Structure formats: structure tokens, C-alpha cells
Amino acid sequence: MRILVTGAAGFLGSHLSRYLLGKGHSVVGLDNFITGNVDNIQDLFKDGKFEFVKYDVTNYLHVPGKLDAVLHFASPASPIDYLKYPIPTLKVGALGTHKALGLAKAKNAIFMIASTSEVYGDPLINPQHESYWGNVNPIGPRGVYDEAKRFAEAMTMAYHRYHGMQVRILRIFNTYGPNMRLEDGRAVPNFMVQALKNKPITVYGDGLQTRSLCYVSDLIDGIYRLLNSGINEPVNIGNPRELTLLELAQMVKTAAGSKSKIIFQPLPEDDPKVRKPDITRAKKDLKWQPKVSLEEGLRKTVAYFKSRV
């Protein structure tokens, strides 16, 4: 297949592009480098099946030649990014999705939107099943990301229903691994950089809020299975092993062999109290479940961050 990946130089986009090339597909990568990094894809330029264009997907989108799939992964994805770039975040979720859908329609290609567990907001049920509508504050500081993704899902389903397009809606839960930026702002990079520098590890609130962390290789496997499925409805892809952020901080400290102390700071506004995917649909329909343990994934990620810190 010839596949377009928007956000190809980002954390997930770079892993996805590399994986697709490894499967023998051709990849056209787009990125405007707001949060992506060319270092993440430097090795891919040697591959004759990889093309790259620096481009903002919120503008008119045209790619010459056939495309079999359009995978829309472009977006700031960490709180530090979408609080810094609130309007570009809204635009890439709304205008960018519209442009990418239009291209997929013109090429008669499968369209995939990289959505997020953030569509569930600060959930009132745990774990979160795809049928849950969520509890989102549309005017809160995180609303620019949450609502952009909810709108993107709505538009994707509208194209599916009205135009009969094949679509894939991927709800990504917390993911970690190599190619995350040191200044990413999410829990794993924050904890790792602080631990490796033997600086205080910052935990927000009382640290009892939960997250479920999926190693990036497991996520990419799930993405590929979803792409090749016939499922047009949303599918959660994530690791259902739930732990508190305080437990995660302690695990990172141990994995990094750090002497850091753990300190506490006030909880940011609208920070979700729980996050755990119900992966029943992925298990049943994709025959997918995560394989990499948190301990193993953290060891691999520490090795990457050590090389960067």
C-alpha cells in the first residue's frame, strides 16, 4: 500500500512510519514540526519507499498519485503543547481532519483518525468502554484538545455515513517509549528526566490519580490491526494495567537507579482522576492485547532517555 501519515515526525507518527515501511508499504510523511522532530525520522530518508513533505495539514491538501490509506496523526498531544498552542490544536483537529478526510475521499482510501482517551474527559466510569460518551469541560484549558478530537471523530463518522467511506477511529490511551521529547510534559518523560538528573520528581495532586500505560510497540501493532480490519466504530487501544501516578513515579525512580526525592505540587485544572481502557472490542475483533510489561517498557525507555539527557 501507499500510505499518507500526517504528523510523521512526531512520537507516534515516526514509529508508525517505520513500522509501515518494515511491512513493505510506501509512506508519504507530512509534518510542520510544531511538536515533531526530524531526528525521529532521520534514518527513514535512506528508504526509497519513504517520501517526506514539510507541510501544515490545515491548509489545502493534495498528494499526487494513488493513496490506499490516510492516517491522520498530526496534533499536539501533551498538555504542555496544547496549552502552548491552543488554536493550532483546534485547527489540526478540525480543519486538518477535514482536509485529510477530503483527500482520502478523493483517493478512495481508508481514513484513520488518531483520537484519544481524552474524549472521555474526567470519566465518571472506570474502565472506559467505547460506548461511554465522556465527561468533558468544553471551555476548560484542556478542552482545546479534547473537543478537537471529539469533533474529529464526529466528522469522521459523518464521512462514513454520508459518503460510505471506510474509516478507522483509534482511541489511544497513555503511550510511552523512545522518541518522546525530553520536554514533552507528560508523566513518563517528566519523571524520567527528573530521575536521571537526580532532581526532585514532581507528582501533581496526591498522586492517587490513575493512568494506564501502553508501550509504543504494542500500540503500533494495534494500529496496524485496526487499519486492516473492517471496523468503522471507535476502538480503544491501550494497556488496561492501571496504576497511580505515585506508583509510576516510584517505578521510574527504580528503573533509572535514581536518588531523587518525590515531591508534590497542585493538580492542574481538569486533570483526569482515572484512566483505564476497556479493551474488550480490541481483544475480540482485532485479536489484540498488549504484550510488553510496564517494567520491560520502562527499562527500554530509560535507556533512550539516558542517551538524550
N, C-alpha and C positions, 0 to 999 in steps of 0.2 A: 504494500500500500504506500501511497504518498500522503503524508500526514502533516498538517499545519499545527504547530504548537505555539500559542501565544504565551508570553512570559517565559520563554525558553531559557533565559539566563538566570532565572530565579532558583530558589532551593528545590522545589518540586519539579519545575519545568526542565531543569538541567538533568535531573535523574531520569525523568520520563523520556526526554530526547535520547539520552544514552541507551536506555533500555530498548526503545523502539528501533534504533539503529542496530543494536545487538540481535534483534529479531529479524533483521534483513529488510526493514522498511526504509523508505526515504523520508527525511524530515526537513520541513521548512520551518525555521525558528524565527519568531518575532520577539523583540523586546525593546523597550525605550530606556532601560537602565535606571529607572527611578529607584527601584529597590533591587533589580537584578545586577549580576556581576559577570563581566566577560570571562573572568578567571574560571567560573564554573563550567564553561563550555569550551575553553581554550583547546582541549585535546580533540574536540569534535570537528574542528576545522580541517583536520587532516583526513576526515572521512569524506569520500567523494559523494556519498549519499546525503550529506548534510549541507543545507543552504541556510544562510542567516541574513536577515534584514533588520537593521535598527529602525524601529517604527513604533508609532503610537497607535494602538488598535482602536482608539476612539475616533480616529479620522476615517475617511473613506478607505475601504479595504479591498484591494484587488491583488490576486496572486495568479500569474499566468500558469497555464497548464492544468491538468486534472488534479483533483484532490479527492481522496477517499474518506478522509475524516478531518474535522476541525476541532481541536482540543483547546478550549479557552481557559488558560491558567493564569492569564495576566491579571494581577491585582496586588496592591499592598496587602499583606496578610497578618501582620503583627500589630498589636495596639500602638506601639511606638510609631509605626509607619502610618497607619490610617488616622491617627490623631495629628500627625505632622502634615499629611496630605489628604485632608478630608474630601475636598472637591474632586481631585483626580480619582480617589477611591470610588466615589459615587459615579463618576463618569465612566470608569472602566467596567463597572458592574452593570450600568445601564446602556450607555452608548456603545461601549466596547462589545457587550453581549449582542446588541442589535446588529452591529456591523459584522460580527463573526457568524451570527445566525444567517444573515443575508448572503454571506459568502458560501456557507455550507449549502444553503438552498440552491444557489446558482450552480454549484458544482455537483448537486445531488449527492452530497457527502453526509456521513454521520456527524452529528454535532454533540460534543460533550462539554458541559459546564462544570468547572471545578467549584462546587458550592462548599458549604462548611457546616460544621456542627453549631456555628454561631446563629444559624437560622432558628435554633431552639431558644436562643437568648439565655436568660437566667431561669432554667427549666423548673417547672413545678412537679414534674415526674422524673423518676430515675429508675432504670436507664431510659434513654430516649429512643423511641421507635419512630420509623419514618412517618407513621400516621399522626404523630404529635405536631400540633400547629405552632407551638412555641410560646414564649413569654418575653417579647422584645419591647424595649423602650425606643420608639422610633425617633425621639428627639434628644436622646442621651448622646454622650460623646462617642459611644460605640455604635450608635445607630447608623452611621455612615457606611460601615462595613456590613453590619447585619442586614440592613434594609436593601443595600445594593445587591447582596446575594439573594435575598428573598425575591426581589424584583427580577433578577436574572433567571431564577427558577420559574417564575410566573411567565416570563416572556418565552422561555424555552418550551414550556408546556403549551403555550398559545400557538407557537410554530408547529409543534407536533400535532395538535388537534386541528388547526386550520389548514395547514399545508401538507399534513400527513408525513412530516419529516421523521426520520429515525433520530432520536435524541437519547442522551445519557446524562443523568443528573447524579453527580457524585458528591455525597456529603462527607467531607473529610473531617475526621476528628484529630486531636492533637498529634502531630507527627514530628519526629526529630531525626537527626542524623547528620552526616557530613554535608558540607555546602551551606549550612546555616551561617548567617553572618554573626560575627562576634557581638555586634551592637544590635542584634535582632530585636531584643526586648522581651522575648518570650522566656518562659521559666527555664527551660534547659540551657539555652545559651547564656542567660544571666548567671545561673548557678555555676555553670562550668567555668566561665571567665573569672568569676569571683573566687572560685575554689582553686583554680590553677595559679592565680596570683596571690593566694593565701590572704585575700581580703574578706571582710565580713560578707556572708551570704544573706541576701535580703529576701525575706519572706513577707508577703503582704497579708494584712489581717492577722488572724490567729493561726494561719497555716492549715486549717482544717478543711478548707475548700478542696474539692477533689478534681483530678484530671485523669484521663486515660490515655496513655502514650503508646503510639504505634511507631515502630522503626520504619524508616523510609522504604527499605526494600520490600517489606510486606505491603505497604500502601501501593507501591508501583505495581506489584503483582495483582492486587485487587483492581486497580485502574484498568489494567490490560484485560483482565477477565470481563470487567463490565463493558469495555469497549466492544468486545467480541460477542457479547450477549445480545439478546433481543429485548432487553428491559428498558422501557421508556420512563418508568417511575423512579423516584429518588431511591438511592441505595446508600446506607451508612457503610463507610469503610473506616475501621478503627480497631484498636485493641481494647476489649472490654475489661482488662485488668485495671481496676480503679484504685488510686492511692491518693493520700493527701499531699498537698504541696510541701508540707513539713517533712513527710516521709521521703518525698522526691529529693528535697534539699540534702537530707542525710545520706541518701544513696549516692548522689552526685559527689558529695564530700568524700565518701568512702572510695568511690571509683577513681577519683582524682588523687587520692592519697593526700588530702589537704588538711591543713591545721586551722582552717577558717572557723570563726565563730558564726553561729546563725543568729541574725538579728531580725526584728520585726518592725514593719512600717505600716501606715494606714492603708486599708483596702481601697483600690481605685473604684470610681463610680461604676455601677452596673456590672462589676466583675462577677461572672457566674459562680454560684456556690457549689454546683455539682456538674460533672460532665462524664457520661458513660454511654457508649453506643450499645444499642440492641442490634446485634449483627445476625439475627435470625434469617433475614432475607438474603444477606450475602452468603451465609453458610448453605442455605437451601438452593438458591438459584445460581450462584457463582461457584459453589463448592470451594469457597474461600474462607480461611481464617488465618490470623497471624501466627507466625512460626518463631520469630526471634524474641527471646525473652528480654525483659527490661534490663536485666543485669548484663547480658551479652551486648545489647544495643548501646547501653551507656559506655561500656568498655570501648567499643568501636568509635563512638562519638567523642569520648575523651581523647583518644589517640589523634583524631582530626584536629580538635581544638588545641591540643598541645603543640601541634605543628604550626599553629597560627598565632597563638598568644605570645 
